[in-house]
């Protein structure tokens, strides 16, 4: 990975992490286009810079996260992450395998786009506009929607926002609760990825630690702007535009796969297809 690729992936992560268009899907396609999708460090990088993006949520909503008098807020987040924690522990290998598939991203982009085009018509009535009004069962159900987002291209943000709308949250609160839920979920994913990296006996090569730091900083700054813009947008508009974008992006992915610009899935019989080793990073 080069420094230019580091900057580009950091920008992509910052823009897409909290929009309902799938940051994972965009990162998979971006790294595939740049030809670095099968590199072990790239896979680590794509997960770890999510930490920079979620820090933007903590900064923007710091009063919420550090108001310890409202302990129920934290308990509701715990209730919401339980489904993903259980599912992730049981099916982590299958989930990792899906991360190799550009075709999966294209399909989920397209289907998710159709859903977002019509989602506002499905859930017209919203009654809950404060986090305090979200019950534990509702938080858990929203967390169940997050499980769907483990399929690359679905979008964790899109899934949890749809879950929030289904539980009668306003568009603004559904988006904000999705942001809040990202903090413990993505923090846990980052820690796990770093641990797996260490457990595999892989060491960082020259410049890679600096790339991780730079990627997180870029993702943090860009995500700050993206969140503020997104919240302002959903208060006045529907999710239709994001749905149309996803449909067009899905079609574009199919076109790139057909044209051979990117591969549909993992390449077999290559050194990168084998378990990660230190040699892979050299």
LINWO-V336046 format. One record per residue. N is the residue number from 1. RES is the residue in three letters. PHI is phi in degrees with one decimal (* if undefined). D_FIRST is the distance of its C-alpha to the first C-alpha in Angstrom with 2 decimals. Layout:
n=N res=RES phi=PHI d_first=D_FIRST
n=N res=RES phi=PHI d_first=D_FIRST
This chain:
n=1 res=UNK phi=* d_first=0.00
n=2 res=UNK phi=-96.2 d_first=3.80
n=3 res=UNK phi=-67.5 d_first=6.84
n=4 res=UNK phi=-63.9 d_first=8.28
n=5 res=UNK phi=-65.2 d_first=6.20
n=6 res=UNK phi=-59.8 d_first=6.94
n=7 res=UNK phi=-64.6 d_first=10.41
n=8 res=UNK phi=-63.1 d_first=10.94
n=9 res=UNK phi=-66.9 d_first=10.31
n=10 res=UNK phi=-63.4 d_first=12.45
n=11 res=UNK phi=-66.8 d_first=15.06
n=12 res=UNK phi=-59.3 d_first=15.21
n=13 res=UNK phi=-62.1 d_first=15.77
n=14 res=UNK phi=-61.6 d_first=18.34
n=15 res=UNK phi=-72.1 d_first=20.23
n=16 res=UNK phi=-94.2 d_first=20.45
n=17 res=UNK phi=-57.9 d_first=20.94
n=18 res=UNK phi=-109.7 d_first=24.63
n=19 res=UNK phi=-89.4 d_first=25.57
n=20 res=UNK phi=-78.9 d_first=27.06
n=21 res=UNK phi=-126.5 d_first=24.45
n=22 res=UNK phi=77.5 d_first=22.02
n=23 res=UNK phi=-68.9 d_first=18.77
n=24 res=UNK phi=-60.8 d_first=17.66
n=25 res=UNK phi=-61.2 d_first=18.66
n=26 res=UNK phi=-66.7 d_first=16.85
n=27 res=UNK phi=-67.6 d_first=13.53
n=28 res=UNK phi=-61.7 d_first=14.12
n=29 res=UNK phi=-68.3 d_first=15.07
n=30 res=UNK phi=-61.4 d_first=12.40
n=31 res=UNK phi=-68.5 d_first=9.54
n=32 res=UNK phi=-67.6 d_first=12.08
n=33 res=UNK phi=-62.7 d_first=12.71
n=34 res=UNK phi=-81.9 d_first=9.19
n=35 res=UNK phi=75.2 d_first=9.38
n=36 res=UNK phi=-121.3 d_first=6.79
n=37 res=UNK phi=-69.7 d_first=9.80
n=38 res=UNK phi=-102.9 d_first=10.91
n=39 res=UNK phi=-85.2 d_first=8.26
n=40 res=UNK phi=-61.1 d_first=10.17
n=41 res=UNK phi=-66.0 d_first=7.96
n=42 res=UNK phi=-60.6 d_first=6.96
n=43 res=UNK phi=-63.3 d_first=10.75
n=44 res=UNK phi=-65.7 d_first=11.62
n=45 res=UNK phi=-58.6 d_first=9.74
n=46 res=UNK phi=-62.1 d_first=11.53
n=47 res=UNK phi=-82.7 d_first=14.76
n=48 res=UNK phi=-68.8 d_first=14.75
n=49 res=UNK phi=-74.7 d_first=14.26
n=50 res=UNK phi=-64.2 d_first=17.41
n=51 res=UNK phi=-62.5 d_first=19.21
n=52 res=UNK phi=-63.3 d_first=18.77
n=53 res=UNK phi=-64.8 d_first=20.12
n=54 res=UNK phi=-71.9 d_first=23.08
n=55 res=UNK phi=-63.4 d_first=23.99
n=56 res=UNK phi=-63.7 d_first=24.88
n=57 res=UNK phi=-65.8 d_first=27.52
n=58 res=UNK phi=-61.1 d_first=28.97
n=59 res=UNK phi=-68.8 d_first=29.27
n=60 res=UNK phi=-68.7 d_first=30.85
n=61 res=UNK phi=-116.7 d_first=33.16
n=62 res=UNK phi=-62.2 d_first=33.70
n=63 res=UNK phi=-63.8 d_first=37.47
n=64 res=UNK phi=-70.8 d_first=37.10
n=65 res=UNK phi=-74.8 d_first=34.79
n=66 res=UNK phi=-114.6 d_first=36.85
n=67 res=UNK phi=-94.6 d_first=40.30
n=68 res=UNK phi=-71.8 d_first=41.36
n=69 res=UNK phi=-74.2 d_first=44.82
n=70 res=UNK phi=-105.0 d_first=43.42
n=71 res=UNK phi=-64.3 d_first=42.43
n=72 res=UNK phi=-62.7 d_first=42.76
n=73 res=UNK phi=-58.1 d_first=39.60
n=74 res=UNK phi=-68.3 d_first=37.56
n=75 res=UNK phi=-65.0 d_first=39.62
n=76 res=UNK phi=-68.4 d_first=38.96
n=77 res=UNK phi=-66.3 d_first=35.20
n=78 res=UNK phi=-61.6 d_first=35.77
n=79 res=UNK phi=-60.8 d_first=37.92
n=80 res=UNK phi=-76.3 d_first=35.28
n=81 res=UNK phi=-90.2 d_first=32.42
n=82 res=UNK phi=-56.3 d_first=34.68
n=83 res=UNK phi=-57.8 d_first=34.28
n=84 res=UNK phi=-67.3 d_first=30.46
n=85 res=UNK phi=-63.6 d_first=30.57
n=86 res=UNK phi=-67.5 d_first=33.06
n=87 res=UNK phi=-63.4 d_first=31.45
n=88 res=UNK phi=-63.7 d_first=27.98
n=89 res=UNK phi=-67.5 d_first=29.53
n=90 res=UNK phi=-81.2 d_first=31.46
n=91 res=UNK phi=-126.9 d_first=28.94
n=92 res=UNK phi=-58.5 d_first=25.48
n=93 res=UNK phi=-67.1 d_first=24.78
n=94 res=UNK phi=-68.0 d_first=25.89
n=95 res=UNK phi=-65.4 d_first=23.83
n=96 res=UNK phi=-61.1 d_first=20.63
n=97 res=UNK phi=-65.0 d_first=21.66
n=98 res=UNK phi=-66.2 d_first=22.06
n=99 res=UNK phi=-66.4 d_first=18.49
n=100 res=UNK phi=-89.7 d_first=17.62
n=101 res=UNK phi=-105.5 d_first=20.03
n=102 res=UNK phi=-70.3 d_first=19.47
n=103 res=UNK phi=-62.8 d_first=23.23
n=104 res=UNK phi=-59.7 d_first=24.07
n=105 res=UNK phi=-61.4 d_first=22.20
n=106 res=UNK phi=-60.9 d_first=24.19
n=107 res=UNK phi=-65.1 d_first=27.43
n=108 res=UNK phi=-70.2 d_first=27.07
n=109 res=UNK phi=-57.8 d_first=26.08
n=110 res=UNK phi=-65.2 d_first=29.25
n=111 res=UNK phi=-64.8 d_first=31.59
n=112 res=UNK phi=-61.9 d_first=30.41
n=113 res=UNK phi=-64.4 d_first=30.96
n=114 res=UNK phi=-60.8 d_first=34.51
n=115 res=UNK phi=-62.5 d_first=35.20
n=116 res=UNK phi=-67.6 d_first=34.05
n=117 res=UNK phi=-61.2 d_first=36.20
n=118 res=UNK phi=-108.8 d_first=39.25
n=119 res=UNK phi=-61.2 d_first=38.44
n=120 res=UNK phi=-68.9 d_first=40.49
n=121 res=UNK phi=-77.6 d_first=43.46
n=122 res=UNK phi=-67.9 d_first=43.16
n=123 res=UNK phi=-123.3 d_first=43.30
n=124 res=UNK phi=-80.8 d_first=45.53
n=125 res=UNK phi=-93.2 d_first=47.22
n=126 res=UNK phi=-125.1 d_first=45.46
n=127 res=UNK phi=-118.4 d_first=47.47
n=128 res=UNK phi=-109.4 d_first=45.09
n=129 res=UNK phi=-126.6 d_first=43.59
n=130 res=UNK phi=-134.1 d_first=43.21
n=131 res=UNK phi=-59.0 d_first=41.08
n=132 res=UNK phi=-60.8 d_first=44.32
n=133 res=UNK phi=-87.7 d_first=45.74
n=134 res=UNK phi=-80.2 d_first=43.05
n=135 res=UNK phi=-79.5 d_first=44.72
n=136 res=UNK phi=-63.2 d_first=43.13
n=137 res=UNK phi=-60.7 d_first=43.69
n=138 res=UNK phi=-65.2 d_first=42.04
n=139 res=UNK phi=-61.4 d_first=39.00
n=140 res=UNK phi=-64.2 d_first=38.81
n=141 res=UNK phi=-64.5 d_first=39.11
n=142 res=UNK phi=-60.4 d_first=36.30
n=143 res=UNK phi=-63.1 d_first=34.23
n=144 res=UNK phi=-65.4 d_first=35.19
n=145 res=UNK phi=-64.1 d_first=33.68
n=146 res=UNK phi=-63.3 d_first=30.38
n=147 res=UNK phi=-59.4 d_first=30.41
n=148 res=UNK phi=-60.0 d_first=30.16
n=149 res=UNK phi=-71.8 d_first=26.83
n=150 res=UNK phi=-71.2 d_first=25.30
n=151 res=UNK phi=-80.6 d_first=25.16
n=152 res=UNK phi=-54.1 d_first=21.89
n=153 res=UNK phi=97.3 d_first=22.80
n=154 res=UNK phi=-67.6 d_first=26.06
n=155 res=UNK phi=88.0 d_first=24.87
n=156 res=UNK phi=-60.6 d_first=26.01
n=157 res=UNK phi=-63.6 d_first=27.35
n=158 res=UNK phi=-61.5 d_first=29.28
n=159 res=UNK phi=-62.4 d_first=30.73
n=160 res=UNK phi=-73.8 d_first=31.97
n=161 res=UNK phi=-66.3 d_first=33.28
n=162 res=UNK phi=-60.8 d_first=35.23
n=163 res=UNK phi=-61.4 d_first=36.43
n=164 res=UNK phi=-66.6 d_first=37.59
n=165 res=UNK phi=-64.0 d_first=39.41
n=166 res=UNK phi=-64.6 d_first=41.03
n=167 res=UNK phi=-94.1 d_first=42.31
n=168 res=UNK phi=71.1 d_first=43.80
n=169 res=UNK phi=-81.7 d_first=41.46
n=170 res=UNK phi=-67.4 d_first=41.24
n=171 res=UNK phi=-57.7 d_first=38.10
n=172 res=UNK phi=-64.6 d_first=37.28
n=173 res=UNK phi=-69.0 d_first=37.88
n=174 res=UNK phi=-60.8 d_first=36.07
n=175 res=UNK phi=-67.4 d_first=32.93
n=176 res=UNK phi=-65.3 d_first=33.40
n=177 res=UNK phi=-65.8 d_first=34.08
n=178 res=UNK phi=-62.4 d_first=30.90
n=179 res=UNK phi=-62.5 d_first=29.06
n=180 res=UNK phi=-59.6 d_first=31.03
n=181 res=UNK phi=-66.8 d_first=30.33
n=182 res=UNK phi=-65.6 d_first=26.56
n=183 res=UNK phi=-61.1 d_first=26.75
n=184 res=UNK phi=-68.7 d_first=28.00
n=185 res=UNK phi=-65.8 d_first=26.30
n=186 res=UNK phi=-73.8 d_first=22.72
n=187 res=UNK phi=-63.3 d_first=23.39
n=188 res=UNK phi=-64.3 d_first=24.58
n=189 res=UNK phi=-64.2 d_first=21.61
n=190 res=UNK phi=-66.1 d_first=19.22
n=191 res=UNK phi=-61.2 d_first=21.52
n=192 res=UNK phi=-62.9 d_first=21.80
n=193 res=UNK phi=-65.3 d_first=18.10
n=194 res=UNK phi=-64.5 d_first=17.80
n=195 res=UNK phi=-65.6 d_first=20.99
n=196 res=UNK phi=-61.4 d_first=19.90
n=197 res=UNK phi=-62.1 d_first=16.80
n=198 res=UNK phi=-67.7 d_first=19.32
n=199 res=UNK phi=-63.6 d_first=21.95
n=200 res=UNK phi=-76.3 d_first=19.89
n=201 res=UNK phi=76.4 d_first=19.83
n=202 res=UNK phi=-93.0 d_first=16.10
n=203 res=UNK phi=-113.3 d_first=15.30
n=204 res=UNK phi=-71.5 d_first=12.44
n=205 res=UNK phi=-93.5 d_first=11.04
n=206 res=UNK phi=-57.4 d_first=11.41
n=207 res=UNK phi=90.3 d_first=9.87
n=208 res=UNK phi=-72.9 d_first=8.54
n=209 res=UNK phi=-63.4 d_first=11.96
n=210 res=UNK phi=-62.3 d_first=11.88
n=211 res=UNK phi=-65.0 d_first=8.84
n=212 res=UNK phi=-62.2 d_first=10.97
n=213 res=UNK phi=-63.9 d_first=13.99
n=214 res=UNK phi=-62.5 d_first=12.88
n=215 res=UNK phi=-60.8 d_first=11.78
n=216 res=UNK phi=-66.7 d_first=15.19
n=217 res=UNK phi=-64.5 d_first=17.08
n=218 res=UNK phi=-63.4 d_first=15.96
n=219 res=UNK phi=-61.0 d_first=16.71
n=220 res=UNK phi=-62.2 d_first=19.98
n=221 res=UNK phi=-65.6 d_first=21.19
n=222 res=UNK phi=-66.3 d_first=20.51
n=223 res=UNK phi=-64.8 d_first=22.04
n=224 res=UNK phi=-54.9 d_first=25.10
n=225 res=UNK phi=-67.7 d_first=25.80
n=226 res=UNK phi=-63.1 d_first=25.16
n=227 res=UNK phi=-63.9 d_first=27.55
n=228 res=UNK phi=-61.6 d_first=30.30
n=229 res=UNK phi=-65.7 d_first=30.15
n=230 res=UNK phi=-64.4 d_first=30.17
n=231 res=UNK phi=-62.1 d_first=33.13
n=232 res=UNK phi=-62.9 d_first=35.07
n=233 res=UNK phi=-69.4 d_first=34.47
n=234 res=UNK phi=-69.9 d_first=35.58
n=235 res=UNK phi=-73.1 d_first=38.73
n=236 res=UNK phi=-117.5 d_first=39.90
n=237 res=UNK phi=-131.2 d_first=38.29
n=238 res=UNK phi=-85.9 d_first=37.70
n=239 res=UNK phi=-90.9 d_first=34.48
n=240 res=UNK phi=-56.5 d_first=35.38
n=241 res=UNK phi=-60.9 d_first=32.86
n=242 res=UNK phi=-68.2 d_first=29.96
n=243 res=UNK phi=-63.8 d_first=31.58
n=244 res=UNK phi=-62.3 d_first=31.81
n=245 res=UNK phi=-59.7 d_first=28.18
n=246 res=UNK phi=-62.7 d_first=27.19
n=247 res=UNK phi=-62.4 d_first=29.57
n=248 res=UNK phi=-65.0 d_first=28.23
n=249 res=UNK phi=-65.6 d_first=24.58
n=250 res=UNK phi=-62.0 d_first=25.69
n=251 res=UNK phi=-63.5 d_first=27.48
n=252 res=UNK phi=-64.3 d_first=24.52
n=253 res=UNK phi=-65.1 d_first=22.39
n=254 res=UNK phi=-59.0 d_first=25.31
n=255 res=UNK phi=-64.2 d_first=25.44
n=256 res=UNK phi=-67.6 d_first=21.80
n=257 res=UNK phi=-65.8 d_first=22.33
n=258 res=UNK phi=-63.1 d_first=25.61
n=259 res=UNK phi=-81.2 d_first=24.23
n=260 res=UNK phi=82.9 d_first=21.51
n=261 res=UNK phi=-68.4 d_first=18.68
n=262 res=UNK phi=-130.4 d_first=17.29
n=263 res=UNK phi=-89.0 d_first=18.62
n=264 res=UNK phi=-75.3 d_first=21.19
n=265 res=UNK phi=-156.7 d_first=20.14
n=266 res=UNK phi=-69.1 d_first=18.58
n=267 res=UNK phi=-78.3 d_first=18.65
n=268 res=UNK phi=-89.7 d_first=21.29
n=269 res=UNK phi=59.1 d_first=21.75
n=270 res=UNK phi=-124.1 d_first=18.20
n=271 res=UNK phi=-63.9 d_first=16.87
n=272 res=UNK phi=-75.7 d_first=14.44
n=273 res=UNK phi=-77.5 d_first=17.61
n=274 res=UNK phi=-84.3 d_first=19.11
n=275 res=UNK phi=-55.0 d_first=19.15
n=276 res=UNK phi=-62.4 d_first=16.14
n=277 res=UNK phi=-134.6 d_first=16.58
n=278 res=UNK phi=-62.1 d_first=15.21
n=279 res=UNK phi=-59.8 d_first=14.80
n=280 res=UNK phi=-64.1 d_first=12.14
n=281 res=UNK phi=-90.4 d_first=9.67
n=282 res=UNK phi=-83.8 d_first=10.74
